[in-house]
Amino acid sequence: MSSRILWSHIALLIVITAALSLALGPYNAAAQQRGQGQAPPAQEAPRTPQASAPIDLTGWWVSIVTEDWRFRMVTPPKGDYASVPINNEGRRVADTWDLAKDDASGNQCKPFGAAGIMRMPGRLHITWQDPNSLKIETDAGTQTRLLHFGEGQPPAGEPTWQGYSAATWEGRPQRGGGGRGGPNLGPAAPPQGGSLKVVTTRMRPGYLRKNGVPYSENTVLTEYFDRHSDYGSEWFTVTTIVNDPKYLTDEFITSTHFRKEPDGSKFSPSPCQTDRPVK
């Protein structure tokens, strides 16, 4: 190939390259501007605990007593501590229980504190107070529990009957067990979607049972709420775990069942009151 032909080919390639560059220049510039100037996709705002709830616990509920009838429906005699893993100090304190003394000192609500209230026969009304706080109102003792999602340490202040409850949603299998560690006599269908876990601290000392079985100010109360359907009705079961190194030798675990009601027509708030123990 002569040098003249070679240089002709080179010149032709240069012309073609320049033409392509001129033709594609505006497209490349626009693409570059889009890549540099386009804002990243907006981050979706975090969903509130109310919006992200895997189960719905709101509504009107009634407790169904399928176990521990003699401890829940009536006040058992002093000294009847069956199934509670009570230690010697707890037994000593329980043996000093005096209903008249509690009434006179304004401590009628001792059995209605957070570690005992869910075992009371009666009704509940559960609502969202705000997107981060679930509220449980009881007609027994006219108590109100607030379950706080996404908050840090409990605020400073004096302990209260219902203490401070920190709540989280979680997915986990349903827990079994009856009221005294026996078989679950209530509904046993699988939970719907997940559980509500609640850890409560900063409680005033109270009673696990109406006959003076104590829990202390050091108690840590852990609860798991599971929603399920059975027998043509809607239910939730709360598994309650009481840890109290002062008065108990081991965890005290109970399982309590609630059935949903259509409305609040049977909800009847009453003050804290303990009947005289059976003889």
Residue frames as qw, qx, qy, qz and C-alpha x, y, z in Angstrom:
[[0.000, 0.890, 0.455, 0.000, 0.00, 0.00, 0.00],
 [0.412, 0.489, -0.033, 0.768, 1.42, 3.37, -1.00],
 [0.244, -0.235, -0.469, 0.815, 1.92, 6.04, 1.59],
 [0.238, -0.089, -0.188, -0.949, -0.63, 8.19, -0.24],
 [0.594, -0.318, -0.623, -0.398, -3.38, 5.55, 0.16],
 [0.518, -0.280, -0.665, 0.459, -2.41, 4.96, 3.83],
 [0.082, -0.140, -0.263, 0.951, -2.70, 8.63, 4.62],
 [0.400, -0.197, -0.407, -0.797, -6.04, 8.75, 2.82],
 [0.611, -0.361, -0.702, -0.064, -7.39, 5.98, 5.12],
 [0.389, -0.258, -0.519, 0.716, -6.08, 7.74, 8.21],
 [0.105, -0.018, -0.026, -0.994, -7.69, 10.99, 7.15],
 [0.516, -0.289, -0.568, -0.573, -11.01, 9.20, 6.56],
 [0.569, -0.363, -0.689, 0.265, -10.93, 7.64, 10.07],
 [0.205, -0.163, -0.325, 0.908, -10.26, 11.05, 11.60],
 [0.298, -0.136, -0.266, -0.906, -13.22, 12.54, 9.75],
 [0.602, -0.340, -0.664, -0.284, -15.55, 9.69, 10.82],
 [0.491, -0.299, -0.613, 0.542, -14.42, 9.94, 14.48],
 [0.034, -0.071, -0.146, 0.986, -14.97, 13.68, 14.52],
 [0.431, -0.224, -0.442, -0.754, -18.41, 13.29, 13.00],
 [0.614, -0.368, -0.698, 0.004, -19.45, 10.70, 15.59],
 [0.361, -0.223, -0.479, 0.768, -18.15, 12.89, 18.39],
 [0.157, -0.039, -0.057, -0.985, -20.18, 15.84, 17.13],
 [0.547, -0.272, -0.570, -0.550, -23.31, 13.68, 16.75],
 [0.672, -0.384, -0.622, 0.119, -23.10, 12.06, 20.20],
 [0.274, 0.211, -0.382, 0.857, -21.78, 15.05, 22.09],
 [0.414, -0.358, 0.044, -0.836, -25.17, 16.51, 23.20],
 [0.844, -0.270, -0.389, -0.252, -26.44, 13.06, 24.28],
 [0.698, -0.024, -0.516, 0.496, -23.33, 12.35, 26.37],
 [0.072, 0.280, -0.290, 0.912, -23.47, 15.81, 27.94],
 [0.605, -0.368, -0.119, -0.695, -27.14, 15.41, 28.84],
 [0.863, -0.205, -0.462, 0.004, -26.53, 11.96, 30.30],
 [0.518, 0.105, -0.478, 0.702, -23.65, 13.28, 32.36],
 [0.192, -0.333, 0.162, -0.909, -25.77, 16.15, 33.65],
 [0.769, -0.340, -0.283, -0.461, -28.56, 13.75, 34.60],
 [0.809, -0.103, -0.507, 0.281, -26.14, 11.57, 36.50],
 [0.363, 0.121, -0.397, 0.835, -24.64, 14.51, 38.36],
 [0.214, -0.236, 0.093, -0.943, -27.73, 16.60, 39.01],
 [0.660, -0.335, -0.513, -0.434, -30.39, 13.99, 39.77],
 [0.401, -0.514, 0.517, -0.555, -31.19, 13.71, 43.46],
 [0.136, 0.082, -0.984, 0.075, -31.00, 10.22, 45.03],
 [0.473, -0.451, -0.636, -0.410, -34.37, 8.55, 45.64],
 [0.365, -0.569, 0.278, -0.683, -36.03, 9.79, 48.80],
 [0.176, 0.072, -0.927, 0.323, -35.72, 7.56, 51.85],
 [0.510, -0.508, -0.566, -0.402, -39.03, 6.20, 53.07],
 [0.299, -0.571, 0.385, -0.660, -39.91, 7.56, 56.52],
 [0.120, 0.072, -0.952, 0.274, -39.70, 4.93, 59.31],
 [0.517, -0.441, -0.562, -0.471, -43.06, 3.39, 60.07],
 [0.379, -0.503, 0.413, -0.658, -44.48, 4.00, 63.53],
 [0.113, -0.089, 0.958, -0.248, -45.01, 1.09, 65.92],
 [0.563, 0.357, 0.470, -0.579, -48.74, 1.48, 65.35],
 [0.623, 0.574, -0.257, -0.465, -48.37, 1.29, 61.56],
 [0.394, 0.451, -0.798, -0.064, -45.93, -1.63, 61.69],
 [0.584, -0.241, 0.620, -0.466, -47.87, -3.74, 64.22],
 [0.214, 0.151, -0.914, -0.310, -47.85, -7.42, 63.12],
 [0.222, -0.444, -0.868, 0.024, -50.95, -8.11, 65.24],
 [0.235, -0.506, -0.105, -0.823, -53.90, -5.98, 66.31],
 [0.320, -0.218, -0.802, 0.454, -54.53, -6.03, 70.06],
 [0.198, -0.061, 0.142, -0.968, -56.94, -3.10, 70.15],
 [0.530, -0.314, -0.589, -0.522, -60.52, -3.55, 71.25],
 [0.608, -0.445, 0.311, -0.580, -62.57, -4.84, 74.19],
 [0.549, 0.197, -0.811, 0.051, -61.50, -8.09, 75.86],
 [0.738, -0.501, 0.144, -0.429, -62.71, -10.32, 78.70],
 [0.034, -0.474, 0.868, -0.142, -60.53, -12.72, 80.70],
 [0.876, -0.059, -0.340, -0.337, -61.43, -16.40, 80.43],
 [0.364, -0.578, 0.668, -0.295, -60.44, -18.23, 83.61],
 [0.884, 0.163, -0.387, -0.206, -59.46, -21.75, 82.60],
 [0.745, -0.001, -0.526, 0.411, -56.95, -22.40, 85.38],
 [0.292, 0.019, -0.474, 0.830, -56.06, -21.23, 88.91],
 [0.311, -0.637, -0.479, -0.517, -59.74, -20.54, 89.58],
 [0.620, -0.659, -0.393, 0.162, -59.30, -20.63, 93.36],
 [0.511, -0.302, -0.056, 0.803, -56.47, -18.09, 93.22],
 [0.125, 0.142, 0.339, 0.922, -58.08, -15.72, 90.73],
 [0.314, -0.530, -0.550, -0.564, -61.83, -15.74, 91.27],
 [0.612, -0.754, -0.213, -0.105, -61.70, -15.62, 95.09],
 [0.002, -0.785, 0.520, -0.338, -59.14, -14.53, 97.66],
 [0.796, -0.020, -0.594, 0.110, -57.32, -17.66, 98.87],
 [0.677, -0.721, -0.133, 0.068, -56.55, -18.13, 102.58],
 [0.059, -0.868, 0.485, -0.085, -53.39, -16.66, 104.06],
 [0.501, -0.442, 0.744, 0.025, -50.60, -19.17, 103.70],
 [0.798, 0.355, 0.486, 0.030, -51.88, -20.72, 100.46],
 [0.052, 0.777, -0.409, -0.476, -48.95, -20.10, 98.10],
 [0.787, 0.104, 0.594, 0.130, -49.25, -23.21, 95.94],
 [0.710, 0.526, 0.321, 0.342, -47.29, -23.12, 92.64],
 [0.112, 0.968, -0.153, 0.166, -45.47, -19.86, 93.45],
 [0.805, 0.137, -0.338, 0.469, -41.67, -20.38, 93.74],
 [0.270, -0.896, 0.063, -0.348, -41.56, -18.30, 96.89],
 [0.536, 0.290, -0.615, 0.500, -38.42, -18.21, 99.08],
 [0.458, -0.409, -0.656, 0.439, -38.21, -18.03, 102.85],
 [0.089, -0.205, -0.169, 0.960, -38.21, -14.24, 102.94],
 [0.342, -0.146, -0.455, -0.809, -41.20, -14.09, 100.63],
 [0.528, -0.394, -0.748, -0.082, -43.04, -16.58, 102.81],
 [0.330, -0.330, -0.517, 0.718, -42.24, -14.55, 105.91],
 [0.112, 0.093, -0.060, -0.988, -43.63, -11.38, 104.32],
 [0.452, -0.215, -0.621, -0.603, -46.70, -13.19, 102.98],
 [0.473, -0.368, -0.773, 0.206, -47.43, -14.64, 106.42],
 [0.147, -0.328, -0.383, 0.851, -47.76, -11.09, 107.79],
 [0.085, -0.302, -0.520, -0.795, -50.46, -10.15, 105.24],
 [0.028, 0.473, 0.663, -0.580, -53.32, -8.21, 106.82],
 [0.167, 0.564, 0.602, 0.541, -56.15, -7.04, 104.55],
 [0.232, -0.900, -0.362, 0.069, -57.48, -4.56, 107.11],
 [0.470, -0.600, 0.143, 0.631, -54.02, -3.03, 107.46],
 [0.360, 0.140, 0.545, 0.744, -53.71, -2.61, 103.67],
 [0.007, -0.758, -0.561, -0.332, -57.11, -0.92, 103.54],
 [0.370, -0.862, -0.216, 0.269, -56.26, 1.41, 106.42],
 [0.456, -0.516, 0.284, 0.667, -52.89, 2.41, 104.93],
 [0.444, 0.736, -0.081, -0.505, -54.25, 3.13, 101.45],
 [0.062, -0.437, 0.833, 0.334, -52.58, 0.09, 99.87],
 [0.748, 0.271, 0.471, -0.380, -55.71, -1.52, 98.44],
 [0.676, 0.663, -0.199, -0.254, -54.11, -1.56, 94.98],
 [0.312, -0.573, 0.751, 0.103, -51.23, -3.88, 95.91],
 [0.634, 0.116, 0.760, 0.079, -52.84, -6.86, 94.10],
 [0.545, 0.765, 0.335, -0.075, -53.62, -4.64, 91.09],
 [0.145, -0.759, 0.435, 0.462, -50.04, -3.68, 90.17],
 [0.513, 0.569, -0.489, -0.417, -48.46, -4.63, 86.85],
 [0.121, 0.307, -0.944, 0.008, -47.23, -8.05, 88.00],
 [0.210, 0.198, 0.898, -0.333, -50.70, -9.12, 89.12],
 [0.415, 0.385, 0.139, -0.813, -53.28, -7.12, 87.15],
 [0.473, 0.268, -0.621, -0.566, -53.46, -9.35, 84.06],
 [0.224, -0.072, -0.968, 0.090, -54.46, -12.32, 86.25],
 [0.285, 0.217, 0.503, -0.786, -57.44, -10.45, 87.64],
 [0.244, 0.486, 0.816, 0.194, -60.82, -11.60, 86.31],
 [0.119, 0.742, 0.222, -0.621, -62.41, -8.76, 84.39],
 [0.609, 0.698, 0.332, 0.180, -62.25, -6.80, 81.17],
 [0.444, -0.367, 0.229, 0.785, -59.67, -4.77, 79.25],
 [0.463, 0.861, 0.201, -0.070, -59.87, -1.94, 76.76],
 [0.620, -0.270, 0.346, 0.650, -56.79, -1.66, 74.55],
 [0.400, 0.895, 0.195, 0.017, -56.21, 1.41, 72.35],
 [0.619, 0.232, -0.014, 0.750, -53.37, 3.42, 70.84],
 [0.230, -0.806, -0.257, 0.482, -52.83, 6.54, 72.93],
 [0.229, 0.832, -0.302, -0.404, -50.50, 7.79, 70.18],
 [0.805, 0.471, -0.342, -0.119, -48.50, 6.08, 67.39],
 [0.412, 0.453, -0.711, 0.345, -45.79, 5.07, 69.91],
 [0.184, -0.183, 0.724, -0.640, -47.85, 4.16, 73.00],
 [0.504, -0.268, -0.743, -0.350, -50.32, 1.33, 73.46],
 [0.316, -0.316, 0.434, -0.782, -52.76, 1.79, 76.34],
 [0.448, -0.239, -0.859, -0.063, -54.39, -0.97, 78.41],
 [0.379, -0.342, 0.266, -0.818, -57.28, 0.02, 80.69],
 [0.286, -0.138, -0.942, 0.109, -58.68, -2.48, 83.18],
 [0.492, -0.586, -0.247, -0.594, -62.08, -2.42, 84.82],
 [0.805, -0.435, -0.341, 0.216, -60.67, -4.38, 87.80],
 [0.572, -0.471, -0.114, 0.662, -59.09, -1.72, 89.99],
 [0.290, 0.944, 0.153, -0.025, -59.53, 0.95, 87.28],
 [0.556, -0.520, 0.369, 0.534, -55.86, 0.71, 86.28],
 [0.583, 0.804, -0.052, -0.106, -54.12, 2.11, 83.18],
 [0.720, -0.301, 0.408, 0.475, -50.96, 0.67, 81.68],
 [0.420, 0.852, -0.181, -0.256, -48.94, 2.51, 79.01],
 [0.860, -0.044, 0.365, 0.354, -46.66, 0.41, 76.81],
 [0.078, 0.890, -0.223, -0.391, -43.92, 2.61, 75.34],
 [0.872, 0.327, 0.221, 0.290, -42.28, 1.74, 72.00],
 [0.605, 0.565, 0.026, 0.561, -38.89, 3.00, 70.87],
 [0.219, -0.912, 0.142, -0.316, -37.96, 4.94, 73.98],
 [0.426, 0.469, -0.656, 0.410, -34.81, 4.73, 76.05],
 [0.283, -0.066, -0.788, 0.542, -34.40, 4.45, 79.78],
 [0.254, -0.735, -0.625, -0.067, -37.46, 5.01, 81.96],
 [0.039, 0.739, -0.067, 0.669, -37.82, 8.60, 83.11],
 [0.218, 0.103, -0.678, 0.695, -36.82, 9.58, 86.61],
 [0.530, -0.367, -0.058, -0.762, -39.52, 9.56, 89.23],
 [0.486, -0.248, 0.704, -0.454, -41.11, 7.50, 91.94],
 [0.034, -0.048, -0.973, -0.224, -42.14, 3.90, 91.18],
 [0.571, 0.005, 0.008, -0.821, -45.82, 3.38, 90.43],
 [0.760, 0.020, 0.571, -0.309, -48.25, 0.46, 90.59],
 [0.843, 0.503, 0.181, -0.060, -47.96, -0.09, 86.83],
 [0.644, -0.387, 0.376, 0.543, -44.27, 0.84, 86.55],
 [0.255, 0.694, -0.360, -0.569, -42.59, 1.66, 83.26],
 [0.815, 0.193, 0.546, 0.024, -43.26, -0.71, 80.34],
 [0.072, 0.584, -0.556, -0.587, -40.94, -0.85, 77.29],
 [0.799, 0.325, 0.454, -0.222, -42.56, -2.57, 74.31],
 [0.044, 0.475, -0.681, -0.555, -41.22, -4.10, 71.08],
 [0.875, 0.293, 0.004, -0.385, -42.74, -6.09, 68.22],
 [0.122, -0.487, 0.847, 0.173, -41.10, -9.40, 67.42],
 [0.815, 0.157, -0.378, -0.409, -41.75, -12.55, 65.45],
 [0.047, -0.334, 0.906, -0.257, -41.58, -15.76, 67.45],
 [0.436, -0.223, -0.832, -0.261, -43.57, -18.96, 67.94],
 [0.582, -0.588, -0.104, -0.552, -46.45, -19.11, 70.39],
 [0.028, 0.362, -0.801, 0.477, -45.61, -20.02, 73.95],
 [0.633, -0.319, -0.659, -0.250, -47.38, -22.88, 75.68],
 [0.279, -0.006, -0.702, 0.655, -47.97, -23.67, 79.30],
 [0.342, -0.703, -0.574, -0.244, -50.93, -23.25, 81.55],
 [0.260, -0.875, 0.030, -0.407, -51.39, -21.01, 84.53],
 [0.627, -0.671, 0.389, -0.076, -49.24, -23.17, 86.81],
 [0.076, -0.555, 0.792, 0.242, -46.83, -24.71, 84.38],
 [0.586, 0.158, 0.789, -0.096, -49.33, -27.36, 83.28],
 [0.346, 0.316, 0.704, 0.534, -50.97, -27.92, 79.90],
 [0.130, 0.086, -0.099, -0.983, -52.49, -24.98, 78.12],
 [0.226, 0.428, 0.849, -0.211, -56.24, -25.35, 78.68],
 [0.295, 0.711, 0.151, -0.621, -57.11, -22.33, 76.56],
 [0.718, 0.683, 0.026, -0.133, -56.96, -21.72, 72.80],
 [0.657, -0.420, 0.480, 0.403, -53.87, -23.12, 71.11],
 [0.678, 0.673, 0.242, 0.169, -54.04, -21.91, 67.50],
 [0.637, 0.057, 0.048, 0.767, -50.85, -20.38, 66.02],
 [0.090, -0.706, -0.182, 0.679, -50.34, -16.65, 66.60],
 [0.531, 0.769, 0.322, 0.150, -50.99, -14.27, 63.73],
 [0.438, 0.825, -0.044, 0.355, -47.78, -12.74, 62.47],
 [0.391, 0.415, -0.476, 0.669, -45.79, -12.03, 65.60],
 [0.543, -0.568, -0.555, 0.273, -45.81, -11.10, 69.26],
 [0.076, -0.863, 0.106, -0.488, -45.70, -8.05, 71.46],
 [0.697, -0.129, -0.493, 0.505, -42.92, -8.17, 74.05],
 [0.234, -0.854, -0.005, -0.465, -43.21, -5.93, 77.11],
 [0.628, -0.052, -0.528, 0.569, -40.61, -5.48, 79.87],
 [0.313, -0.835, -0.160, -0.424, -41.79, -3.60, 82.95],
 [0.560, -0.043, -0.490, 0.667, -39.64, -2.18, 85.75],
 [0.011, 0.184, -0.234, 0.955, -39.89, 0.61, 88.35],
 [0.537, -0.483, -0.558, -0.409, -42.94, -0.89, 90.04],
 [0.417, -0.523, 0.422, -0.612, -44.11, -0.29, 93.57],
 [0.005, -0.107, 0.979, -0.173, -44.02, -3.47, 95.69],
 [0.665, -0.035, -0.101, -0.739, -47.25, -5.39, 95.26],
 [0.650, -0.105, 0.706, -0.259, -48.89, -8.81, 95.39],
 [0.127, 0.163, -0.856, -0.473, -48.81, -11.64, 92.88],
 [0.332, -0.427, -0.814, -0.211, -52.03, -12.89, 94.46],
 [0.331, -0.699, -0.156, -0.614, -54.70, -11.24, 96.54],
 [0.803, -0.563, -0.193, 0.011, -53.62, -13.07, 99.73],
 [0.336, -0.900, 0.264, 0.083, -50.38, -11.14, 100.09],
 [0.866, 0.025, 0.256, 0.428, -47.88, -13.19, 98.02],
 [0.082, -0.883, 0.064, 0.457, -45.34, -10.39, 97.50],
 [0.725, 0.410, 0.125, 0.539, -43.23, -9.05, 94.69],
 [0.459, -0.596, -0.098, 0.651, -40.61, -6.39, 95.38],
 [0.195, 0.904, -0.055, -0.375, -39.47, -3.09, 93.90],
 [0.191, -0.541, 0.706, 0.416, -36.64, -5.04, 92.19],
 [0.681, 0.293, 0.669, -0.056, -39.01, -7.13, 90.10],
 [0.131, 0.348, -0.559, -0.741, -38.59, -7.37, 86.33],
 [0.642, 0.363, 0.578, -0.349, -41.80, -8.33, 84.57],
 [0.042, 0.282, -0.696, -0.659, -41.61, -9.74, 81.02],
 [0.619, 0.382, 0.545, -0.417, -44.76, -10.40, 78.98],
 [0.056, -0.101, 0.752, 0.649, -45.48, -11.81, 75.53],
 [0.553, 0.406, 0.347, -0.640, -48.83, -11.05, 73.90],
 [0.114, -0.052, 0.865, 0.486, -49.93, -13.46, 71.12],
 [0.569, 0.272, 0.084, -0.772, -53.07, -13.03, 69.01],
 [0.024, -0.041, 0.964, 0.262, -54.97, -16.05, 67.64],
 [0.634, -0.013, -0.158, -0.757, -58.37, -17.29, 66.46],
 [0.166, 0.007, -0.984, 0.067, -60.19, -20.34, 67.79],
 [0.049, 0.446, 0.835, -0.319, -63.67, -21.61, 68.60],
 [0.153, 0.726, 0.540, 0.398, -65.09, -19.00, 66.22],
 [0.273, -0.948, -0.129, 0.098, -63.70, -16.15, 68.34],
 [0.451, 0.682, -0.309, 0.486, -60.67, -13.86, 68.49],
 [0.773, -0.593, -0.135, 0.178, -58.29, -14.31, 71.42],
 [0.356, 0.708, -0.490, 0.362, -55.01, -13.12, 72.80],
 [0.868, -0.380, -0.253, 0.197, -52.83, -14.91, 75.31],
 [0.039, 0.863, -0.383, 0.327, -50.36, -13.12, 77.55],
 [0.870, -0.102, -0.366, 0.314, -47.47, -15.17, 78.90],
 [0.234, -0.904, 0.171, -0.314, -46.17, -13.49, 82.04],
 [0.803, 0.052, -0.398, 0.441, -42.70, -14.08, 83.50],
 [0.356, -0.904, 0.072, -0.226, -41.96, -12.56, 86.92],
 [0.724, 0.182, -0.409, 0.524, -38.32, -12.34, 88.05],
 [0.353, -0.839, 0.104, -0.401, -37.86, -11.19, 91.64],
 [0.593, 0.272, -0.649, 0.393, -34.57, -12.14, 93.35],
 [0.188, -0.391, 0.486, -0.758, -35.85, -10.77, 96.66],
 [0.647, -0.090, 0.450, -0.609, -38.88, -13.01, 97.14],
 [0.923, 0.272, -0.006, -0.271, -38.73, -15.77, 94.50],
 [0.633, -0.398, 0.614, 0.252, -36.38, -18.71, 93.97],
 [0.393, 0.117, 0.736, 0.538, -37.19, -18.97, 90.26],
 [0.197, -0.043, -0.351, -0.914, -39.25, -17.38, 87.51],
 [0.373, 0.363, 0.717, -0.464, -43.00, -17.32, 88.14],
 [0.093, 0.083, -0.643, -0.756, -44.68, -18.04, 84.80],
 [0.431, 0.425, 0.672, -0.427, -48.38, -17.85, 84.00],
 [0.045, 0.105, 0.668, 0.735, -50.44, -17.87, 80.82],
 [0.239, 0.470, 0.539, -0.657, -53.69, -15.86, 80.73],
 [0.207, 0.312, 0.752, 0.543, -56.36, -15.86, 78.00],
 [0.218, 0.461, 0.240, -0.826, -58.62, -13.06, 76.79],
 [0.340, 0.446, 0.768, 0.310, -61.50, -13.31, 74.33],
 [0.031, 0.043, 0.185, 0.981, -62.58, -10.36, 72.19],
 [0.177, 0.594, 0.693, -0.367, -65.96, -8.74, 72.77],
 [0.351, 0.630, 0.499, 0.480, -67.94, -6.69, 70.23],
 [0.016, -0.770, -0.038, -0.636, -68.08, -3.53, 72.34],
 [0.219, 0.225, -0.624, 0.715, -67.58, -2.07, 75.81],
 [0.554, -0.478, -0.249, -0.634, -71.16, -2.50, 77.06],
 [0.854, -0.403, -0.327, 0.031, -69.98, -4.92, 79.78],
 [0.508, 0.284, -0.367, 0.726, -66.89, -2.91, 80.78],
 [0.488, -0.794, -0.271, -0.239, -67.50, -1.87, 84.40],
 [0.361, 0.484, -0.489, 0.630, -64.64, -0.05, 86.17],
 [0.703, -0.658, -0.255, -0.087, -64.40, -0.68, 89.89],
 [0.118, -0.856, 0.442, -0.238, -61.94, 0.53, 92.55],
 [0.407, 0.327, -0.819, 0.239, -59.14, -1.60, 93.98],
 [0.673, -0.367, 0.290, -0.572, -60.83, -3.96, 96.38],
 [0.338, 0.216, -0.915, 0.039, -59.96, -7.38, 97.81],
 [0.759, -0.392, -0.262, -0.448, -62.63, -9.63, 99.23],
 [0.567, -0.547, 0.553, -0.270, -62.14, -11.40, 102.52],
 [0.206, 0.353, -0.896, -0.172, -60.27, -14.69, 102.01],
 [0.812, -0.160, -0.406, -0.388, -62.20, -17.92, 101.85],
 [0.504, -0.533, 0.587, -0.343, -62.08, -20.11, 104.96]]
